[in-house]
């Protein structure tokens, strides 16, 4: 077994083999309900406007409440928070399905969509925070921490490829309601399993609520969130462009497969990040990933055939996961450990928000000016992300002496006075 394989073996050793399975199945509904809600309302109401409003409300609910879920998990521990939100989300999804089948009005469907989004248990971000906490507490080397982030990002990539595919299959074979019903069942069962797994103890606060001052988020984390929002915008713009081009070529059914090809390549690239030498600083990786995303997106502007689209999009996927993995790694080092779940949830909300906004804007651009307009927006988002990576100076957090005992167990993080401006160029 190579060194990369042994590193991932160490990652699995932190949790045992059951948690990754439960975690993956528990986050699959998050990837299902966004696309599923649009197909469901479009099928039951016959209105694309109603479907778009419901899907938009669902995304808005997740963006608005995601950081709150993370903050609650940091304060009260993941067990109670994930359990409560998993059951609430299952009930909200079931209510949305029932409301759509009953023919409720558009405002009520949008409200149900917003509740379904607001109650998402965020198993992906919280799983990432849990795995990093386990690695830090076991004094694992930086390679294991990096592999943990790569592993979690890969699970996200696979879920966001597989989820919409399953919804599309259900819509073709039967009805979107079946896919959303399965999502409700999965989040109730596997979300609860994730919450009750023994590793949830790794994220418990070391002090009673209110016994220590709440650490501030460093300002440098804003640039990381902006980069992730632009990554989400690139996702959304590519999605709109791919949909428009496949429609122009008369092969609309290929859109999901093209997007899946990009996701699969991104997942492979994400897993490969564990093999990157530790001597290459995270900031250098960040700049390389954003530059690659920009350069590899440019051929989309001149793509006119299905074969060319598959080729360009698949190659472009190489840049996606490395960027996500690296920015999550920079975020983990920049924020107080006691606010890690909130930071990861905020990062995910930035991606979702950027993607939802880009889909809405670039969808209209593609309809009016053609697929190249949407692809140009994707390249612009990539260029802006690259500019941020070249100019930002993300910092490494060093907490005060009053910070919970977790700091003392984190290698390389001594409980000193709060400078949190140590540059990561030498990380």
Secondary structure as GFF3:
##gff-version 3
##sequence-region A 1 427
A	DSSP	alpha_helix	3	15	.	.	.	ID=ss1
A	DSSP	alpha_helix	17	45	.	.	.	ID=ss2
A	DSSP	alpha_helix	48	76	.	.	.	ID=ss3
A	DSSP	alpha_helix	78	102	.	.	.	ID=ss4
A	DSSP	alpha_helix	106	118	.	.	.	ID=ss5
A	DSSP	alpha_helix	123	137	.	.	.	ID=ss6
A	DSSP	alpha_helix	142	173	.	.	.	ID=ss7
A	DSSP	alpha_helix	176	196	.	.	.	ID=ss8
A	DSSP	three_ten_helix	198	203	.	.	.	ID=ss9
A	DSSP	alpha_helix	221	248	.	.	.	ID=ss10
A	DSSP	three_ten_helix	252	254	.	.	.	ID=ss11
A	DSSP	alpha_helix	255	272	.	.	.	ID=ss12
A	DSSP	three_ten_helix	273	275	.	.	.	ID=ss13
A	DSSP	alpha_helix	282	297	.	.	.	ID=ss14
A	DSSP	three_ten_helix	298	302	.	.	.	ID=ss15
A	DSSP	alpha_helix	306	334	.	.	.	ID=ss16
A	DSSP	three_ten_helix	337	339	.	.	.	ID=ss17
A	DSSP	alpha_helix	340	369	.	.	.	ID=ss18
A	DSSP	alpha_helix	371	391	.	.	.	ID=ss19
A	DSSP	beta_strand	395	396	.	.	.	ID=ss20
A	DSSP	three_ten_helix	405	409	.	.	.	ID=ss21
A	DSSP	beta_strand	422	423	.	.	.	ID=ss22
A	DSSP	three_ten_helix	424	426	.	.	.	ID=ss23
###
